[in-house]
Amino acid sequence: MICSLSRRRLLTSAAATLAAPALLARTAAAAEPVLLRCSLETPPSHARNAVIRDYLARIEAAAGGSIRTQLFENGQLFPDLQAGKALLQGQIEMAVPGTFSLTGIVPDADFFQLPALYGRSIEVVHAIVDGAPGQLLARQIEQRLRAHVIGAWLDLGFFNWFSTSHVLRIYDDLKGLKIRNNGGAGQAWRTTFMGAIPNTTPLPNVPLGLSQGTFDGLVTTHETVASGQFWESGIRHALEDHQFVGEYIPIVSLAFWQKLSPDLQQLLTELWHAKIAAYRADMAAAQSHARELVAAHAVEIVAPPPEELAIKRRQLMAHQDHMVTLSKISPEMVSAITAAILTAA
């Protein structure tokens, strides 16, 4: 009896010993942090990267080990044009693409190229992106990308024309030039309207394209020129018409979002909300500094006067219906933007 009891205890003890590693493995797996991989195509020196680096650090610090973040910069994983698809396929958990990078999936994201918005102030743009048009686009992004928009959008800044050897002082100077843009039918249409030839090239490939003469210039911001040091690739002239404001949208995949507890979801939302005003101010300051840096590197900057911008807007407006058709922007979005402009004015 004693022998039988000892044998039973021995077998029970052996079984427990064998089960222990599996139990520990399950416990360790349960404690594994949720991975948040974020892809950006801009270089580490770009202001967007600084903002997202700060946000991810705040997430890790506040989440207490529940979330582990990784930031992939300079298009290391994907150019922004592929970020939406990467989110859909679960290859990344977060991206902060410009709206111009999403137009192939969400056509209404091209609304910034509407002639009605040409040369508008940042105050008008904020009234739009923080109002009904921005909310409408966020819902479309969430539906089509199976994603979640974390909060208010991050300003990139005003886009302008830049060129290498060709002087840019008046609009006619653009005629015949091959101009790279970020993507979307709207930018291509406006480039053509100005008499130039549109080209779409991922940002990481721009320096080589400029150096080799693949295109004569590009549509971008001072910050992008400065962070990429595009003067080293030949940029020498800028026509500063503030043709549109670039906006970045903070997006996480729905698969990632649903892994988080309600408390963690609230944490990510509140961290972004608490900092977005400061982040926008940082981006504006970065653009101002970048403009000084661009000018200091022998890039001639010519800014058309406000009355000239207004004339050009009216000329573009005469063709807005055609541009809307090309970009496939919905009537609902056009109406929302028209109402927002009137309210802001």
N, C-alpha and C positions, 0 to 999 in steps of 0.2 A: 504493500500500500504506500509505504514511504517512498519506495523506489519509483512507483508509478507517478506519485505526486511530484517528485523531483524532476522526472522526465517531462511531465506536462509543463512545469514551470520553465524548464530549459527550452522547450519548443516555443513557448509563449515569448520568452525573452529573445530568442533568436529571430522570431517573426517581427518583433518590435524593432530589433536592431536593423533588420533588412528594410523595414518600412520607413525608418527615420530619414534616410537620404531623400526619399521621394517626398516626404512631408516637408522637409526643409526646402526642397526645390520648389514645391508649390507655394510655400510661404515667401520665398525669395521672388518668385514670379509675380506674386500678388503685390509685392512692394516695389516692383520695377516702375520707374517713372515713365510717364507718357512722353513719347518723343515728339518734338515740334521742330521740323526742318523747314527753314525759310530760305527761299531762293530770290536773289536780286541780281540783275544784270549789270548794275552800276558798280564802279570800283570802290574800294574801301574808303577812299577820300571823299566820296560824294556825300552830300548832306542827308540824303535819304538813308544811306547806310548808317550814319551816325545816329539818326532817330531810331531806326529799327534795332540797332545794337543796344541802345539804351532801354527800349521797351522790352526786349527779350531778357535782358539782365534783371529788370524789375520783376518780370514774371517768375524767373527762377528764384529770386530772393524772397518773393512773397508766397510762392507756392510750397515752400518748405520741403523741397525734394520730390514733389509730386509730378513736376514737369521738367524735362531736360530739353534745352533748346540748342539748335545748331544753325548757324548762319552761313550760307554759301553765297559768296559775292563774285562780282565780275563775270557773271554768266557761267560760273563754274559748273552748275548743274543744268540750268536752262536760261535762254534769253527770255525776256518778259513776254515776247510774242507766243511762247510755248507754255507760259506759266499756267494759264487757264486749263489747258489740256493736262498738264502735270498734276494739278489739283484734282481734276476729274478722275485720273487714273491712280491716285494714291501714291504718286512718286514723291510728293512733298506734302507737308501739312499747312504751309502758309506761304503766301506771296503778297506783294504790295505793288501790283502792276499799275502803270498808267492806264487811264481809260482807253487811250489809243491802242493799247495792246490787246484789248478785249473785243474790238469791233467785229472780228471774224466770228465770234461766238454770240455776242450780244450787240446787235447793230445799233441800238439806241445809245451805246457808249460813245458813238461818234458825234453826239450832239454838240460837243465843244467846238466843232468845226462849222456850225451854223453861221452864215453871214451875220445874223442878228447879234452874235456874240463877238464879232471881230473887233479887237481893240477896246473891249470893255474893261472897266476897272475891277480890281480884286474884290471890292465891296459888292458889286453886282454878281460876280461869280460866286461868292460865298452865299448870297441870297438864293442862288439857284441850287448849289450842291447841298446846302443845309436845309433846303426846302423841299417842296413836292417833287421837282424833277429828280433830285438826288435820291429821294426815298423810292421813287418809281424804278430808277436804275438799280438800286440796291436789291430790290425784290427780284428783278429780272436776273441779276447775277446769281443770287442765291438759288433760284429755280433752275437755271440752265447749267450752272457749275456744280450743283449739289453742294453748296458751300454756305458759309455764314460770314456776313460783313460785320466786322468787330465794332465799327463806329464811324464817326465823322472822318471825312477824307483829308489827306495830307497834301497841302499845296506843294507843287514842284516850282511853279513860277511861270513867267511869261515866255512864250516861244517867239523867236525872231529868225530872220534869215542870216546865214553866215556863208562866206565864200572864201576861196583860196586866192587866186591871182586876179579875179575879176572884181573890179571896184563896184561897191553897192552904195549908191547915194540917192537914187530915185528908183521907183518901181520898174521902170523900163530897163534898168540894168540887169534885171533877172531874166530877161528874154533870152531863150536859147541855152540857159544853163541847166545842167543835170543836177537836181537837188534831192538829197536823201531826206526821207522823213521816217517817222516811227511806225507808220502803218495806218490803215483805214482809208476808205474811199474819200473822206472829206479832205484830208490833207493833200491827197493826190489831185483832187479836183481844184483846190485853191492854187496849187503849184501850176497846174495847167492853165488856169484862168490868168495867172500872171505871165504866161508865155514861157514858162520853164518846163523842164521834163522831170516827172516824178520818179523817184527810186526808193525802194524800201530795203534797208540793210540793218541787221541786228547791231545794236550799239557796240558790242565788243569788237566788231569787224570794221568800225568806222575809221579808226586811225589809218589802217592799211588802205582802205578804200580812198581816203583823201590823199595819202602819199602817192598812190599809184594812178591817181586821176580817174578812178572808176566813176566818181561824181565830182562836180565842181564846188559843191557846198552842201549845206544841210539846214534843216529847220530844227532848232533846239534852243536850250536856255543857256544863259551865261554860266550857270553852275555846272552844267554838263560839259561845256567847253573847257572850263577851268579845271574840273576834277580829272578830265581826260587829257589835259594839256594839249588840246588840239592845235595850238599854235605851232607845236613841234611837227605837226602833220601838214602844216601849210596855211591854216586859217589866218586871214589878214584883214577881212572886212566884215562888217555887220550892218544890216538894215533893221533897226530896232522898232518894229511896228506893233509889238505886243499882240500878235495875231490871235493867240488864245492862251489860256492858262492851263498848264498841265496839272492834273490831279492824280494822286496815287490813292488806291483803295485798299485798305487792309482786309485781307480775306483769309479765312481758314477753311479747310475742307470740312464738310459736314461729318464725315467719318471721324475725324479728330475731335470735333466739337462734341459729338455724342459720347465720346469716351470720358469726357470730363463730368465731374459732379456739378450740380447746380451752383455750389459755392465757388468752384474753380471757374465756371463760365462767368459768373458775376465778377470774379476777381479780374479776369482778362478784360472784360468790358469796362470796369471801373478804372483800371490802370490806364487804359487808352483815353477814356473820357477825361480823366484828371490831368492828362498831359497834352492833349491835342492843341490847346491854345498856345502853350509854350512851344510845342513842336512846329506849329505854323509860323510862329515868330522866329524861331531858329532858321527855318527854311527861307524866310524873307531876308533875314540878315545874311544868310549864306549867299543868296542871289546878289545882294548889294555888294558884298565883298568880292564875289566872283566877277562882277562887272568891272570893278576897279582893277582886278588882277588881269582880266582880258585886255583892258585898255593899256595896262602897263607893259604888256607883251606885244606892243606895236600892232594891235588890231584896231583899225579905224571904225568907230561906232557912229552911225548917223541915225538920228531919231526924227522921223517925220512929225511935223506939228500936229496937234489935235484936230485942227480943221481939215487937214489932209487925210487923216485917218477916218474922219466922219464921211468925207467924200468917197473914199475907197469902200467903206462899209455900205453906203448907198448903192454903189456900183455892184458890189457882190450880192446885195439883197435882191436885186432885180433877177437873180438866177437862183434864189434860195430853193424854190420848188424843185428845180432840176437837181440840185445838190441833195435834197432830202430823198428824192427818188433813187439816186445813185447809192447813197449810204443806207437806204432802207430804214430810215428813222421813222418811227411810228407817229401817226397824227396826234396820239395822246401825249407823246413827249413834246412835240412841237408846240402844242397848245399849252402845256404846263410851263414851258420855258418862256413863251410869249407873255403869259400871265405874270410870271416871276419878274421878268424885265420891267413890265409896267409898274408892278408893285415897288420894285427897288428904285425905279426912277422917280 
